[in-house]
Amino acid sequence: MSSDRQIFLAGYILFPGNHFAGAWRHPYSERDFNDRALFEDAARTLERAKFDMAFIPETLAYNPAFARYGLSNAIKHDPTQLASVIAGATRHLGIGVTLSASFTAPYHLARTLGSLDQFSGGRVAWNIIMSRGAPTYANFPFVEELEREELYDRGDEVVEATVALWDSWQNDALVVDKESGVFVDPDKVETPDYQGKYVQVKGPLTLPPSPQGKPVLIQAGDSPRGRQFGGKWAELVFAIENNEEDLRAKRNDLRRLAAEAGRDPDSIKLIAAVQPIVGETTEIARARQKYLTSLLDTDAAITFLSHFVRTDFTGLSPDTTFTEAVSARSTDENAGVRLLYNLRKLAAGSGESLDGGLTLGDVAKTFSASEFTPQIVGNPSEIADQLIHLFEAEAVDGYVLSPTHFPGAFDDFARAVVPELQRRGVFRTEYSDTTLRGNITGTKWTDGRR
């Protein structure tokens, strides 16, 4: 392991709920999610603490049940507009922008993200997602419905075409020579004329390369095809895993896939979701964890669980045993077994246990407390211990913080845990570069190309 390896930190900008379904009900959570000042303040907090990135997710369809209970994505701004707000309030913080490769054309992706990357000074990342589902297709009636595997085939072409557009200008194509009267050297602007099975785009782009060459690429798909996609394209892979063994296995697999794609395995980094619960003492942190559970509405939790396992448990008594609920409503009883297995692994990772005979309400609330995101609970030193252990064991390269209250949880972590990580030499005290890629890797693409 390189001695100068540093932990990557990002803040998850997801509201009103997130992996914790009760986040908006926390007394310290802000409520006006349409106030740009809220996001400017959150971004400044992350930048003061020297975080690498603010991470903005995306969804493309309204969910009435989620809206009713304030669950994740109940309100969803355009990620590129939110990114511009964050860019304007900061100077070093990276901005991860989630946009669907299934519902956005390559030229639009290349120009929108390229413009953000220029205006931010080279601090943008594209989190590439594949999207499907009837509510989303209903909002994009001209997009062909594809099966999951084919979505990734098309996604490969979308990314390939988008990157080709970013690369269409050589680094020195923009001349701006007032004496000669040459603004752009046409010989240094290439026409990609990309022709694929699913995607066709001529180009070139109307923008030169940004200070970091092009946006950083992020991916989060976890199917075998999704991992292959990540190994081919991603510089950062976002993961939700509830134990060290699974994290290490995923990281090793991604590095293997990157090597098979002809890439340096060190060029891909695994960033894992965590939910820190910080207390001045261990006892205070545990009390806060217990208090968070009290904020979970049982009906909301059952709705959240139903969406995740694609089984409608709503209307059943919360006192029904989970086994009976699965038998009554699910067409895949193995899904319930897998869910309980993962919940028990999650609890074991926190030194707890889940007893047998769990009710539907028990399972729903346990799931809705973090959506499989590990809760890192303790005083600042204990939280730092846990984060550093996974990092030094090479199970992860960094973390995405999922806040229990927004945006105050970022401030708690910044004031209490970041100084401990810095004291132990695993996290920066100052930014080393002005670009996101430069801060992640210490290098730039000087010619704007891979």
C-alpha positions as CSV (number, residue, x, y, z in Angstrom):
1,M,0.0,0.0,0.0
2,S,1.3,3.5,-0.9
3,S,2.4,5.4,2.2
4,D,0.9,8.6,0.7
5,R,-2.5,7.1,0.1
6,Q,-5.2,9.4,1.5
7,I,-8.9,8.8,2.3
8,F,-11.4,10.2,-0.2
9,L,-14.4,11.9,1.4
10,A,-17.7,13.0,-0.1
11,G,-21.0,14.2,1.2
12,Y,-24.3,12.8,-0.1
13,I,-26.6,15.6,-1.1
14,L,-29.9,13.7,-0.8
15,F,-33.0,15.0,0.8
16,P,-35.6,15.2,2.4
17,G,-34.8,11.6,3.3
18,N,-31.8,9.6,2.3
19,H,-30.5,6.2,3.5
20,F,-32.1,7.2,6.8
21,A,-35.8,7.4,6.1
22,G,-36.5,9.8,8.9
23,A,-33.8,12.4,8.1
24,W,-36.2,15.3,7.5
25,R,-38.0,14.8,10.8
26,H,-34.8,15.3,12.8
27,P,-35.1,18.6,14.8
28,Y,-31.8,19.7,13.5
29,S,-32.7,19.2,9.8
30,E,-33.4,22.2,7.7
31,R,-36.8,22.1,5.9
32,D,-36.6,24.5,3.0
33,F,-35.1,22.3,0.4
34,N,-35.8,24.9,-2.3
35,D,-33.5,27.5,-0.7
36,R,-30.2,27.7,-2.6
37,A,-28.6,29.2,0.5
38,L,-29.1,25.8,2.2
39,F,-27.0,24.0,-0.4
40,E,-24.4,26.8,-0.5
41,D,-23.9,26.5,3.3
42,A,-23.7,22.7,3.0
43,A,-21.1,23.0,0.3
44,R,-19.0,25.5,2.2
45,T,-19.0,23.1,5.3
46,L,-17.7,20.3,3.1
47,E,-15.0,22.5,1.6
48,R,-13.9,23.9,5.0
49,A,-13.4,20.3,6.0
50,K,-11.4,19.6,2.8
51,F,-13.8,17.1,1.5
52,D,-13.2,15.8,-2.0
53,M,-16.7,16.1,-3.3
54,A,-20.4,16.8,-2.9
55,F,-22.3,13.9,-4.4
56,I,-25.7,14.7,-6.1
57,P,-28.0,11.7,-6.9
58,E,-30.8,11.7,-9.5
59,T,-34.3,10.2,-10.1
60,L,-36.5,10.9,-13.1
61,A,-40.0,10.0,-11.8
62,Y,-42.3,11.1,-9.1
63,N,-43.2,8.5,-6.4
64,P,-46.4,9.5,-4.5
65,A,-45.7,7.2,-1.5
66,F,-42.2,8.6,-1.2
67,A,-43.5,12.1,-1.4
68,R,-46.2,11.4,1.2
69,Y,-43.6,10.3,3.8
70,G,-40.6,12.5,2.8
71,L,-38.5,9.6,1.6
72,S,-35.4,9.9,-0.6
73,N,-36.0,11.9,-3.8
74,A,-39.4,13.2,-2.7
75,I,-38.1,16.5,-4.0
76,K,-35.6,16.4,-6.8
77,H,-34.0,19.4,-8.5
78,D,-32.1,19.1,-11.7
79,P,-28.7,17.9,-10.6
80,T,-26.8,20.2,-13.0
81,Q,-28.6,23.2,-11.6
82,L,-27.8,22.2,-8.0
83,A,-24.2,21.6,-9.1
84,S,-24.0,25.1,-10.4
85,V,-25.1,26.5,-7.0
86,I,-22.4,24.4,-5.3
87,A,-19.8,25.4,-7.8
88,G,-20.6,29.1,-7.3
89,A,-20.2,28.8,-3.5
90,T,-16.9,26.9,-3.5
91,R,-13.4,27.0,-5.0
92,H,-12.0,23.5,-4.4
93,L,-14.8,21.1,-3.7
94,G,-15.5,18.5,-6.4
95,I,-19.1,18.1,-7.5
96,G,-20.5,14.6,-8.5
97,V,-23.5,15.0,-10.9
98,T,-25.7,12.0,-11.5
99,L,-27.2,11.9,-15.0
100,S,-28.8,9.0,-16.7
101,A,-27.1,7.5,-19.7
102,S,-30.4,5.9,-20.6
103,F,-32.4,9.1,-21.0
104,T,-29.8,11.7,-22.0
105,A,-28.2,12.1,-25.4
106,P,-24.4,12.1,-25.6
107,Y,-24.1,15.6,-27.1
108,H,-26.3,17.0,-24.3
109,L,-24.3,15.1,-21.7
110,A,-21.0,16.3,-23.1
111,R,-21.9,19.9,-23.4
112,T,-23.8,20.2,-20.1
113,L,-21.1,18.5,-18.0
114,G,-18.3,20.1,-20.0
115,S,-19.8,23.6,-19.4
116,L,-20.1,22.8,-15.6
117,D,-16.5,21.5,-15.7
118,Q,-15.3,24.7,-17.3
119,F,-17.2,27.1,-15.0
120,S,-16.1,25.2,-11.9
121,G,-12.5,25.2,-12.9
122,G,-12.3,21.4,-13.5
123,R,-14.2,20.1,-10.5
124,V,-17.1,18.1,-12.0
125,A,-17.7,14.3,-12.0
126,W,-20.3,12.5,-13.9
127,N,-22.0,9.7,-12.0
128,I,-23.2,7.4,-14.8
129,I,-26.5,5.6,-14.1
130,M,-28.7,3.3,-16.2
131,S,-32.4,4.0,-15.7
132,R,-35.6,2.0,-16.4
133,G,-39.1,1.4,-15.0
134,A,-42.6,2.3,-16.2
135,P,-42.8,5.7,-14.4
136,T,-39.6,6.9,-15.9
137,Y,-40.4,5.6,-19.4
138,A,-43.7,7.4,-19.1
139,N,-41.8,10.7,-18.8
140,F,-39.6,9.9,-21.9
141,P,-42.0,8.3,-24.4
142,F,-39.5,8.5,-27.2
143,V,-36.9,6.4,-25.5
144,E,-36.8,2.7,-26.4
145,E,-37.4,0.4,-23.4
146,L,-34.5,-2.0,-23.0
147,E,-33.7,-4.9,-20.7
148,R,-31.1,-4.4,-18.0
149,E,-28.2,-6.1,-19.9
150,E,-28.9,-4.2,-23.1
151,L,-29.1,-0.9,-21.1
152,Y,-25.5,-1.4,-20.3
153,D,-24.7,-2.2,-23.9
154,R,-26.3,1.1,-24.9
155,G,-24.6,2.8,-21.9
156,D,-21.2,1.8,-23.1
157,E,-21.9,3.5,-26.4
158,V,-23.3,6.6,-24.7
159,V,-20.1,7.0,-22.5
160,E,-17.9,6.2,-25.5
161,A,-19.6,8.8,-27.6
162,T,-19.6,11.4,-24.8
163,V,-15.9,10.9,-24.1
164,A,-15.2,11.2,-27.9
165,L,-17.0,14.5,-27.9
166,W,-14.9,15.7,-24.9
167,D,-11.8,14.6,-26.7
168,S,-12.7,16.3,-30.0
169,W,-10.7,19.4,-29.2
170,Q,-6.9,19.1,-28.7
171,N,-5.6,20.9,-25.7
172,D,-4.1,23.8,-27.7
173,A,-6.9,24.1,-30.2
174,L,-8.1,27.4,-28.6
175,V,-5.6,29.9,-29.9
176,V,-7.2,33.4,-29.3
177,D,-4.4,35.2,-31.1
178,K,-5.5,38.8,-31.7
179,E,-2.5,39.6,-33.9
180,S,-3.1,36.8,-36.4
181,G,-6.9,36.9,-36.0
182,V,-7.1,33.1,-35.3
183,F,-9.4,32.2,-32.5
184,V,-9.6,28.4,-32.9
185,D,-7.2,26.2,-35.0
186,P,-9.6,24.1,-37.0
187,D,-6.9,21.5,-37.7
188,K,-6.9,20.7,-34.0
189,V,-10.6,20.1,-33.7
190,E,-11.7,16.6,-34.8
191,T,-15.1,15.4,-35.8
192,P,-15.8,12.1,-33.9
193,D,-18.7,11.0,-36.2
194,Y,-19.6,8.3,-33.7
195,Q,-21.7,5.5,-35.2
196,G,-22.9,2.8,-32.8
197,K,-25.8,0.3,-32.7
198,Y,-27.7,2.5,-30.3
199,V,-26.0,5.9,-30.5
200,Q,-25.0,8.1,-33.4
201,V,-23.5,11.6,-33.0
202,K,-21.4,13.6,-35.4
203,G,-19.8,16.4,-33.3
204,P,-17.5,17.9,-32.6
205,L,-18.3,19.6,-29.3
206,T,-18.5,23.3,-29.0
207,L,-16.1,23.4,-26.0
208,P,-12.4,23.0,-25.4
209,P,-11.1,20.7,-22.7
210,S,-11.5,21.8,-19.1
211,P,-8.6,22.4,-16.6
212,Q,-8.9,18.7,-15.7
213,G,-9.3,17.5,-19.3
214,K,-12.8,16.2,-18.9
215,P,-15.1,15.3,-16.0
216,V,-14.2,12.4,-13.6
217,L,-16.3,9.3,-14.2
218,I,-18.3,7.6,-11.4
219,Q,-20.4,4.5,-11.4
220,A,-22.4,2.5,-8.9
221,G,-24.0,-0.6,-10.7
222,D,-23.4,-3.8,-8.9
223,S,-24.7,-6.5,-11.2
224,P,-22.0,-8.5,-13.0
225,R,-22.6,-6.4,-16.1
226,G,-22.6,-3.3,-14.0
227,R,-19.3,-4.1,-12.5
228,Q,-17.8,-4.8,-15.9
229,F,-19.0,-1.4,-17.0
230,G,-17.4,0.2,-13.9
231,G,-14.1,-1.6,-14.6
232,K,-14.1,-0.3,-18.1
233,W,-15.0,3.4,-17.4
234,A,-15.2,4.4,-13.7
235,E,-12.5,6.3,-11.8
236,L,-14.7,6.2,-8.7
237,V,-17.2,3.4,-7.8
238,F,-19.9,4.1,-5.2
239,A,-20.8,1.1,-3.1
240,I,-23.2,0.2,-0.3
241,E,-21.9,-2.9,1.5
242,N,-22.4,-3.8,5.1
243,N,-19.2,-5.5,6.0
244,E,-15.5,-5.5,5.4
245,E,-15.3,-8.8,3.6
246,D,-17.8,-7.8,0.9
247,L,-16.2,-4.4,0.5
248,R,-12.8,-5.9,-0.1
249,A,-14.1,-8.5,-2.5
250,K,-15.8,-5.8,-4.5
251,R,-12.7,-3.6,-4.6
252,N,-10.5,-6.5,-5.7
253,D,-13.0,-7.5,-8.4
254,L,-13.2,-3.9,-9.7
255,R,-9.4,-3.7,-9.8
256,R,-9.3,-7.0,-11.7
257,L,-11.9,-5.8,-14.2
258,A,-10.1,-2.6,-14.7
259,A,-6.9,-4.5,-15.5
260,E,-8.8,-6.7,-18.0
261,A,-10.0,-3.5,-19.7
262,G,-6.4,-2.4,-20.1
263,R,-6.4,0.1,-17.3
264,D,-4.1,0.6,-14.3
265,P,-5.9,-1.0,-11.3
266,D,-4.9,2.0,-9.2
267,S,-6.9,4.2,-11.5
268,I,-10.2,2.9,-10.0
269,K,-11.2,3.7,-6.4
270,L,-14.0,2.3,-4.3
271,I,-15.9,4.8,-2.2
272,A,-18.3,3.3,0.3
273,A,-21.5,4.8,1.9
274,V,-21.3,5.2,5.6
275,Q,-23.7,6.8,8.1
276,P,-21.7,8.4,10.9
277,I,-23.4,9.0,14.3
278,V,-21.0,11.1,16.3
279,G,-21.2,11.7,20.1
280,E,-18.9,13.4,22.6
281,T,-18.8,9.9,24.2
282,T,-19.7,6.4,23.1
283,E,-22.8,6.5,25.3
284,I,-24.0,9.8,23.8
285,A,-23.5,8.4,20.3
286,R,-25.5,5.2,21.2
287,A,-28.3,7.3,22.6
288,R,-28.4,9.4,19.4
289,Q,-28.6,6.2,17.4
290,K,-31.5,5.0,19.5
291,Y,-33.2,8.4,19.1
292,L,-32.9,8.3,15.3
293,T,-35.0,5.1,15.4
294,S,-37.7,6.9,17.2
295,L,-38.1,9.3,14.2
296,L,-39.0,6.4,11.9
297,D,-42.7,6.2,11.1
298,T,-43.7,2.6,10.8
299,D,-45.9,3.1,7.7
300,A,-43.2,5.1,6.1
301,A,-40.7,2.4,6.9
302,I,-42.9,-0.3,5.4
303,T,-43.3,1.8,2.2
304,F,-39.6,2.3,2.0
305,L,-38.9,-1.5,2.4
306,S,-41.7,-2.4,-0.1
307,H,-40.0,-0.3,-2.8
308,F,-36.6,-1.8,-2.2
309,V,-37.7,-5.4,-2.3
310,R,-40.3,-4.8,-5.0
311,T,-43.0,-6.3,-2.9
312,D,-46.0,-4.4,-1.6
313,F,-46.2,-4.9,2.2
314,T,-48.4,-1.9,2.8
315,G,-51.7,-2.6,4.4
316,L,-50.4,-5.6,6.4
317,S,-50.2,-5.2,10.2
318,P,-46.7,-4.2,11.4
319,D,-47.1,-7.0,14.0
320,T,-47.2,-9.7,11.3
321,T,-44.1,-11.8,11.3
322,F,-41.8,-11.0,8.4
323,T,-41.9,-14.6,7.3
324,E,-45.7,-14.5,7.1
325,A,-45.6,-11.1,5.3
326,V,-43.3,-12.5,2.6
327,S,-45.5,-15.6,2.2
328,A,-48.6,-13.4,1.8
329,R,-47.2,-10.9,-0.6
330,S,-44.0,-11.9,-2.3
331,T,-43.6,-14.0,-5.4
332,D,-39.9,-14.6,-4.5
333,E,-39.6,-15.9,-0.9
334,N,-35.8,-16.0,-1.4
335,A,-35.9,-12.2,-1.5
336,G,-37.1,-12.1,2.1
337,V,-34.4,-14.6,3.1
338,R,-31.7,-12.4,1.4
339,L,-33.0,-9.3,3.1
340,L,-32.9,-10.8,6.6
341,Y,-29.4,-12.2,5.9
342,N,-28.1,-8.8,4.9
343,L,-29.8,-7.1,7.8
344,R,-28.2,-9.5,10.2
345,K,-24.8,-9.0,8.7
346,L,-25.4,-5.2,9.0
347,A,-26.3,-5.6,12.7
348,A,-23.3,-7.9,13.3
349,G,-21.0,-5.3,11.9
350,S,-22.2,-2.9,14.6
351,G,-21.7,-5.5,17.3
352,E,-25.5,-6.1,17.6
353,S,-27.8,-8.9,16.7
354,L,-31.3,-9.4,15.3
355,D,-33.4,-12.0,17.1
356,G,-35.6,-14.5,15.3
357,G,-39.3,-14.0,14.9
358,L,-39.0,-10.5,13.6
359,T,-42.1,-8.7,12.7
360,L,-42.7,-6.8,9.5
361,G,-42.4,-3.5,11.5
362,D,-39.1,-4.6,13.0
363,V,-37.6,-5.4,9.7
364,A,-38.9,-2.3,8.0
365,K,-37.5,0.0,10.7
366,T,-34.2,-1.8,10.8
367,F,-33.9,-1.4,7.0
368,S,-35.1,2.2,7.0
369,A,-32.6,3.3,9.6
370,S,-29.8,3.1,7.0
371,E,-30.9,1.1,3.8
372,F,-27.9,-1.3,4.4
373,T,-25.5,1.6,4.8
374,P,-23.2,0.8,7.8
375,Q,-23.8,3.1,10.8
376,I,-20.5,4.1,12.2
377,V,-21.3,5.0,15.8
378,G,-19.0,6.4,18.6
379,N,-16.9,9.2,19.8
380,P,-14.6,10.9,17.2
381,S,-11.7,8.7,17.9
382,E,-13.8,5.5,17.6
383,I,-15.3,6.6,14.3
384,A,-11.9,7.4,13.0
385,D,-10.6,4.0,14.1
386,Q,-13.4,2.3,12.1
387,L,-12.9,4.3,9.0
388,I,-9.1,4.0,9.1
389,H,-9.3,0.2,9.6
390,L,-11.3,-0.4,6.4
391,F,-9.0,2.0,4.5
392,E,-5.7,0.5,5.7
393,A,-7.1,-3.0,5.2
394,E,-7.6,-1.9,1.5
395,A,-11.3,-2.7,1.7
396,V,-12.1,0.9,0.6
397,D,-10.4,4.0,-0.8
398,G,-12.8,6.4,0.8
399,Y,-16.3,7.2,1.9
400,V,-19.5,8.9,1.0
401,L,-21.2,10.3,4.1
402,S,-24.9,9.7,4.3
403,P,-26.3,12.3,6.7
404,T,-28.7,11.5,9.5
405,H,-29.8,15.1,9.5
406,F,-29.3,17.6,6.7
407,P,-27.0,19.4,6.5
408,G,-25.9,19.4,10.2
409,A,-24.5,15.9,10.1
410,F,-21.8,17.2,7.8
411,D,-20.8,19.9,10.3
412,D,-20.7,17.3,13.1
413,F,-18.3,15.1,11.2
414,A,-16.3,18.1,10.0
415,R,-15.7,19.4,13.5
416,A,-15.3,16.2,15.3
417,V,-13.9,13.4,13.1
418,V,-12.0,15.2,10.3
419,P,-9.4,16.7,12.7
420,E,-8.8,13.2,14.1
421,L,-8.3,11.8,10.6
422,Q,-5.9,14.6,9.8
423,R,-4.0,14.1,13.1
424,R,-3.4,10.5,12.1
425,G,-2.1,11.5,8.6
426,V,-4.8,9.8,6.4
427,F,-6.6,12.9,5.3
428,R,-5.5,16.2,3.8
429,T,-5.1,19.4,5.7
430,E,-5.1,21.4,2.5
431,Y,-6.2,20.8,-1.1
432,S,-3.2,19.8,-3.3
433,D,-4.8,21.0,-6.6
434,T,-7.5,23.2,-8.0
435,T,-9.2,20.3,-9.9
436,L,-11.1,17.3,-8.7
437,R,-9.0,14.8,-10.6
438,G,-5.8,16.5,-9.4
439,N,-7.0,16.2,-5.8
440,I,-7.9,12.5,-6.3
441,T,-4.9,11.4,-8.2
442,G,-2.3,14.2,-8.0
443,T,-2.3,14.2,-11.9
444,K,-4.1,16.0,-14.7
445,W,-4.9,15.0,-18.3
446,T,-2.8,17.8,-19.9
447,D,-4.0,17.0,-23.4
448,G,-7.6,16.5,-22.4
449,R,-7.6,12.8,-23.3
450,R,-7.6,9.5,-21.5
